[in-house]
């Protein structure tokens, strides 16, 4: 029989630490957006983020206190199907919303949400349930690797149609890591990664904007007023922060130059205002989140709990590090948000729900 414990309050405190940092840096970055966008309202931006945060906290509460994580195993397949179906809705006229050439959002009145955030969670839950049920067969090519590849391919097809390569990368990396932790063979993964590499290369080659992003990654000085503009302005912001930063609210790049200051470029705003020291602290907080999350996962009482917890932690950390790396010029630009920090209701709500699941797992940890 599993012994019931108090939840991991240190992990909970880490999550609320992210919320605190995210709210204040978003408030600062929003000032830059208001200076360049006609009709934008500061109170609306902040109010919406508070609403999203409250909804996410309600989700965290229910998944931490009211919903045993074991129930998710029984609903793993419906959750995956729901994620695939709701993600497909972005292609429906008057339902889906496109921005910057990508179709990634669903419009509900004045609110927009990105269904792929919930697809990611559905994939992690399903993979954790499926891998834990396979056990020894997971190392078999036909019974293990091929079905796993099919699951990722189904999600990947929708994400490619949405032109969301960033989320696709997060899904593939997280899924591969989970498959490996569940006992998948390295040689099977190498074959799969080779295929994925060819697919990515083809997608980049046949889409000029993707090719330009790779060119900018290899040569940051390329097309500074066009394809390389965002990276150039991000590096200027990060460099201007120096060691200790300019101070809260004092970023200059957010006002006129830095694209998407409240979105995927928010780390550059943070780095300019809090410098290398602040950036290092934020990265250490993510690493501490990784440590605590894995500590919870390792001590879970069953294989499903271990894989589910590990998958959630890997997914959040991978997305966050990709965002920071892209803004720093050590990874191609992807357009994915910084978890807990960037503006975006879908990402924040999903992250808080995922944190709630981890907290629920921590209540049943082995001692």
C-alpha positions in Angstrom: 0.0 0.0 0.0 1.3 3.5 -0.9 1.8 5.8 2.0 0.2 9.3 1.7 2.6 12.2 2.2 2.3 16.0 2.2 3.0 17.4 -1.2 6.4 18.8 -2.1 6.0 22.3 -0.8 9.5 23.3 -2.1 8.4 22.4 -5.6 5.2 24.4 -5.1 7.2 27.4 -3.9 9.4 27.1 -7.1 6.3 27.3 -9.3 5.0 30.3 -7.5 8.4 31.9 -7.8 8.1 31.6 -11.5 4.7 33.1 -11.5 6.0 36.1 -9.4 8.9 36.7 -11.8 6.8 36.2 -14.8 4.1 38.6 -13.8 6.5 41.5 -13.1 8.7 41.0 -16.1 5.6 40.8 -18.3 4.3 44.0 -16.7 7.6 45.7 -17.7 7.7 44.2 -21.2 4.1 45.2 -21.8 5.1 48.9 -21.6 7.2 48.4 -24.7 4.3 46.8 -26.5 2.0 49.7 -25.6 4.4 52.2 -27.0 4.2 50.8 -30.5 0.7 49.3 -30.7 -2.2 51.6 -31.3 -5.2 50.7 -29.1 -3.3 48.4 -26.8 -4.2 48.8 -23.1 -1.9 47.9 -20.3 -4.6 47.0 -17.9 -6.2 44.6 -20.4 -2.9 42.8 -21.0 -2.2 42.4 -17.3 -5.9 41.6 -16.5 -5.9 38.8 -19.1 -2.7 37.3 -17.7 -4.1 37.4 -14.2 -7.2 35.6 -15.3 -5.2 33.0 -17.1 -3.0 32.6 -14.0 -6.0 32.2 -11.8 -7.5 29.6 -14.1 -4.2 27.8 -14.1 -4.0 27.9 -10.3 -7.5 26.4 -10.1 -6.2 23.6 -12.4 -3.1 23.2 -10.3 -5.3 22.9 -7.2 -7.6 20.3 -8.6 -4.9 18.1 -10.1 -2.8 18.4 -6.9 -5.5 17.8 -4.4 -8.6 16.4 -6.1 -7.5 14.2 -9.0 -5.3 11.2 -8.3 -2.7 11.0 -11.1 -3.6 7.3 -11.6 -6.9 8.3 -13.1 -5.0 9.9 -16.0 -3.8 6.5 -17.0 -7.4 5.3 -17.6 -8.1 8.4 -19.7 -4.8 8.5 -21.5 -6.2 7.5 -25.0 -9.2 9.9 -24.8 -6.9 12.7 -23.7 -4.6 12.0 -26.8 -7.6 12.0 -29.1 -9.0 15.1 -27.6 -5.7 16.9 -28.1 -5.5 15.8 -31.7 -9.1 16.8 -32.4 -8.9 20.2 -30.7 -5.6 21.0 -32.4 -7.2 20.2 -35.8 -9.9 22.9 -35.1 -7.4 25.6 -35.9 -8.0 24.8 -39.6 -11.7 25.5 -39.5 -12.9 28.9 -40.9 -14.1 31.3 -38.2 -12.7 29.1 -35.5 -9.0 29.1 -36.2 -6.9 32.2 -36.0 -3.7 32.8 -38.0 -0.9 35.2 -37.2 2.5 35.6 -39.0 1.6 32.9 -41.6 1.0 30.2 -38.9 -2.4 28.7 -37.9 -1.9 27.8 -34.2 -4.8 29.5 -32.3 -8.5 29.1 -31.7 -10.6 32.2 -31.1 -13.2 32.2 -28.3 -14.7 35.7 -28.1 -11.9 38.1 -27.0 -9.7 35.2 -25.9 -7.3 33.1 -28.0 -5.8 29.8 -26.9 -3.2 27.5 -28.5 -4.6 23.9 -28.5 -1.2 22.4 -29.1 -0.3 23.1 -25.5 -2.9 20.6 -24.5 -1.9 18.2 -27.2 1.6 18.2 -25.7 0.2 17.1 -22.3 -2.0 14.5 -24.0 1.0 13.0 -25.7 3.0 12.8 -22.5 0.1 11.2 -20.6 -0.5 8.7 -23.3 3.2 7.8 -23.8 3.6 7.4 -20.1 0.6 5.0 -19.9 1.5 3.2 -23.1 5.2 2.7 -22.3 4.5 1.6 -18.7 2.1 -1.0 -20.1 4.6 -2.3 -22.6 7.5 -2.9 -20.2 9.8 -5.4 -21.8 8.1 -5.2 -25.3 9.2 -1.5 -25.5 12.6 -2.7 -26.7 11.1 -4.6 -29.6 11.2 -2.8 -32.9 7.7 -3.8 -34.2 5.9 -3.8 -30.9 7.7 -0.9 -29.3 9.4 1.5 -31.6 7.0 1.5 -34.6 3.8 2.3 -32.6 5.8 5.0 -30.7 6.9 6.5 -34.0 3.3 6.4 -35.2 2.1 8.4 -32.2 4.7 11.1 -32.7 4.0 11.2 -36.5 0.2 11.8 -35.9 0.9 14.8 -33.7 3.8 15.9 -35.9 1.6 16.0 -39.0 -0.8 18.5 -37.4 2.1 20.6 -36.1 3.7 20.7 -39.5 0.4 21.9 -41.1 0.3 24.6 -38.5 3.9 25.6 -39.3 4.7 25.2 -35.6 8.2 23.7 -35.8 9.1 24.9 -32.3 6.3 22.9 -30.7 7.2 19.9 -33.0 10.7 20.0 -31.7 9.6 20.0 -28.1 7.3 17.1 -28.7 9.9 15.0 -30.5 12.7 15.7 -28.0 10.4 15.0 -25.0 8.9 11.9 -26.6 12.3 10.5 -27.5 13.6 11.1 -24.0 10.5 9.4 -22.5 10.9 6.4 -24.8 14.5 6.1 -23.8 13.7 6.3 -20.1 11.0 3.6 -20.6 13.5 1.1 -22.0 13.6 1.9 -25.7 16.8 0.8 -27.5 19.3 3.4 -28.5 19.8 2.0 -32.0 16.0 2.3 -32.7 16.1 5.9 -31.5 19.1 6.6 -33.7 17.2 5.3 -36.7 14.2 7.4 -35.8 16.3 10.5 -35.2 17.9 10.1 -38.6 14.4 10.0 -40.2 13.3 13.0 -38.2 16.5 14.8 -39.3 15.7 14.2 -42.9 12.1 15.4 -42.4 13.3 18.5 -40.7 15.9 19.2 -43.4 13.2 18.8 -46.1 10.8 21.1 -44.2 13.6 23.7 -43.9 14.7 23.4 -47.5 11.2 23.8 -49.0 10.2 26.8 -46.8 12.2 29.9 -47.5 11.5 31.5 -44.1 12.8 28.4 -42.3 15.9 28.4 -44.5 16.5 32.0 -43.6 16.2 31.2 -39.8 18.9 28.6 -40.2 21.0 31.0 -42.2 20.6 33.6 -39.4 21.5 31.0 -36.8 24.8 30.2 -38.7 25.5 33.8 -39.5 23.9 36.3 -37.0 25.0 39.2 -39.2 22.8 38.0 -42.1 20.0 40.3 -43.2 20.0 42.5 -40.0 16.9 44.4 -41.2 14.9 41.4 -42.3 15.3 37.7 -41.2 18.1 38.5 -38.8 16.3 41.5 -37.1 14.8 39.7 -34.1 18.0 37.9 -33.2 20.1 41.0 -33.7 17.9 43.1 -31.4 17.7 40.3 -28.8 21.5 40.1 -28.7 21.7 43.9 -28.3 19.3 43.8 -25.4 21.1 40.9 -23.7 24.5 42.7 -24.2 23.1 46.0 -22.9 22.2 44.4 -19.7 25.8 43.8 -18.7 26.4 42.1 -15.4 23.7 43.5 -13.2 21.2 45.0 -15.7 19.7 48.4 -16.2 17.0 47.9 -13.6 13.4 46.9 -13.5 11.4 48.7 -16.2 14.5 50.2 -17.8 14.8 48.1 -21.0 15.2 50.4 -24.0 14.9 47.6 -26.7 11.4 46.7 -25.7 10.0 50.1 -26.8 10.8 50.3 -30.4 13.2 47.6 -31.6 12.6 44.2 -30.0 9.8 42.1 -31.8 7.4 40.3 -29.5 8.7 41.7 -26.2 5.9 40.0 -24.3 6.1 36.8 -26.2 9.1 34.7 -27.2 11.5 37.7 -26.8 10.7 38.3 -23.2 13.9 36.7 -22.0 15.9 39.4 -23.9 13.9 42.1 -21.9 14.6 40.2 -18.7 18.3 40.0 -19.5 18.5 43.7 -20.3 16.8 44.7 -17.1 18.5 42.2 -14.8 21.7 41.5 -16.6 23.9 38.4 -16.5 23.3 37.9 -12.8 19.5 37.9 -13.2 19.6 35.6 -16.2 21.8 33.2 -14.4 19.4 33.2 -11.5 16.5 32.5 -13.8 18.4 29.6 -15.4 19.3 28.2 -12.0 15.6 28.4 -11.1 14.8 26.3 -14.1 17.5 23.8 -13.2 16.2 23.6 -9.7 12.7 22.9 -11.2 14.4 20.1 -13.2 16.0 18.7 -10.1 12.9 18.8 -7.9 10.7 17.4 -10.7 13.0 14.5 -11.3 13.3 13.9 -7.6 9.5 13.6 -7.5 9.5 11.3 -10.6 12.2 9.0 -9.3 10.3 8.4 -6.1 6.9 7.8 -7.7 5.4 4.5 -6.6 4.8 3.1 -10.1 6.2 3.2 -13.6 3.3 5.3 -14.9 4.0 8.0 -12.2 7.7 7.9 -12.9 7.3 8.3 -16.6 4.5 10.9 -16.4 6.5 13.1 -14.0 9.7 12.8 -16.0 7.9 13.6 -19.3 6.2 16.7 -17.9 9.5 18.0 -16.4 11.4 17.3 -19.6 8.8 19.0 -21.8 8.8 22.2 -19.7 12.6 22.4 -19.4 13.2 21.6 -23.1 10.8 24.3 -24.2 12.2 26.9 -21.8 15.9 26.2 -22.7 15.0 26.3 -26.4 13.5 29.7 -25.9 16.5 31.0 -24.0 18.9 29.5 -26.5 17.1 30.9 -29.5 17.1 34.4 -28.0 20.8 34.0 -27.2 21.7 32.9 -30.7 22.7 29.4 -29.8 19.6 27.8 -31.4 17.5 28.8 -34.4 14.5 31.0 -33.7 11.4 29.0 -33.1 8.7 31.3 -31.8 7.8 29.2 -28.7 7.2 31.1 -25.4 9.2 31.0 -22.2 7.2 28.8 -19.8 5.7 30.6 -16.8 7.1 34.0 -18.1 5.9 34.8 -21.6 2.4 36.2 -22.2 0.0 33.5 -23.3 -2.9 31.9 -21.5 -2.6 28.4 -23.0 1.0 28.0 -22.1 0.5 29.3 -18.5 -2.6 27.2 -17.8 -1.1 24.0 -19.2 2.2 24.6 -17.2 0.3 25.1 -14.0 -1.9 22.0 -14.6 1.3 20.0 -15.3 2.8 21.3 -12.1 -0.4 20.2 -10.3 0.1 16.7 -11.6 3.7 16.6 -10.4 2.5 17.8 -6.9 -0.1 15.0 -6.8 2.6 12.4 -7.7 4.8 13.9 -4.9 2.1 13.0 -2.3 2.6 9.3 -3.0 6.4 9.4 -3.2 8.5 6.5 -1.8 10.5 7.3 1.4 
